[in-house]
């Protein structure tokens, strides 16, 4: 019996060694693409706010944003159809971590505001009131469309899912365009990130949220080819929808605290 046990252990060790020898490691170029995209964003901010070279800032921004979107889309698409891949539960933990980042921004804002002798500080202009309401309507609408799309996919209506999925992407792009238009208008009025403490907070918080919108659109674009083919990963779509709902919820905090408080 001892001999049999020893033989079994040796056989298991051999199998373990063989599995290790044939282990497969996935590699991807997309993290490098995202990293360089983020680097270009940092360079763009340096050109704009340190060297005051707007043209160079636009050029590097034009390189950075497409690289980030393409990187997120490419990296996410690689996870589709590979086991758990783009895991629903893992997204929950990721959202929790991202929520803590937003919380730190809001706490910093509350502390600065509540300890200021005068608020808003000198140089602050009146923020638009109608635009954030329209942006809220668009973003909430996109959250409803992706929710309905998921319902249609669950009952097997792929054609209906495709329509509402595309509508979600369009609404997300409209929201992002409205954010860019608002930033452009405010900067044209002289309200820049360096104007005062409130402007720094405003551009930091809205910019952080906008970056999450960009990531969300990248995730949706990653799933678009499979949606067009009709070979749809339902788990992927549920996870993408969860992230988009998070982006929507965070916007309520942004618009209530930054625009209307």
Residue pairs with C-beta under 8 A, 6 or more apart in sequence:
26 78
28 74
28 75
28 78
29 74
30 71
30 72
30 74
30 75
30 78
31 71
31 75
33 67
33 70
33 71
33 74
34 67
34 68
34 71
34 72
34 75
36 67
37 63
37 64
37 65
37 66
37 67
37 68
37 70
37 71
38 64
38 68
39 64
40 60
40 61
40 63
40 64
40 67
41 60
41 61
41 64
41 65
41 68
43 60
43 64
44 56
44 57
44 58
44 60
44 61
44 64
45 57
47 53
47 54
47 56
47 57
47 60
48 54
48 57
49 192
49 193
49 194
65 214
68 214
68 215
68 218
69 214
69 217
69 218
69 221
70 218
71 218
72 214
72 215
72 218
72 219
72 222
73 218
73 219
73 221
73 222
74 222
75 222
76 86
76 218
76 219
76 222
76 223
77 222
77 223
77 225
79 85
79 86
79 236
80 86
80 222
80 223
80 226
80 233
80 236
81 233
84 90
84 235
85 233
85 235
85 236
86 233
86 235
86 236
86 239
86 240
87 239
88 235
88 238
88 239
88 242
91 239
91 242
91 243
92 242
94 243
95 242
95 243
95 246
98 212
98 246
99 246
99 250
101 208
102 205
102 208
102 209
102 250
102 253
105 201
105 204
105 205
105 208
106 205
106 253
106 257
108 201
109 201
109 205
109 257
109 258
112 197
112 201
113 119
116 197
119 198
120 196
120 198
121 196
121 197
121 198
122 196
123 191
123 195
123 196
123 199
124 191
124 195
124 196
124 198
124 199
125 186
125 189
125 190
125 191
127 186
127 202
127 258
127 259
128 182
128 185
129 259
129 260
131 178
131 182
132 255
132 259
132 260
134 178
135 175
135 178
135 179
135 182
135 251
135 255
136 251
136 252
136 255
138 171
138 174
138 175
138 178
139 171
139 172
139 175
139 247
139 248
139 251
140 248
141 171
142 167
142 168
142 171
142 172
142 175
142 244
142 248
143 244
143 245
143 248
145 164
145 165
145 167
145 168
145 171
146 164
146 165
146 168
146 240
146 241
146 244
146 245
147 241
147 245
148 164
149 160
149 161
149 163
149 164
149 165
149 168
149 237
149 241
150 161
150 237
150 238
150 241
152 158
152 160
152 161
152 164
153 161
153 232
153 234
153 237
154 234
158 230
158 232
161 227
161 232
161 237
162 227
162 228
165 220
165 223
165 224
165 227
165 237
166 227
168 220
168 244
169 217
169 220
169 221
169 224
172 213
172 216
172 217
172 220
172 244
173 217
175 213
176 210
176 213
176 214
176 217
179 206
179 210
179 213
183 203
183 206
186 192
191 199
192 199
192 203
193 199
193 200
193 203
193 204
194 200
201 258
202 258
205 254
205 257
205 258
206 254
206 258
209 247
209 250
209 251
209 254
212 246
212 247
212 250
213 247
215 243
216 240
216 243
216 244
216 247
219 240
219 243
219 244
220 240
220 244
223 232
223 233
223 236
223 237
223 240
226 232
226 233
226 236
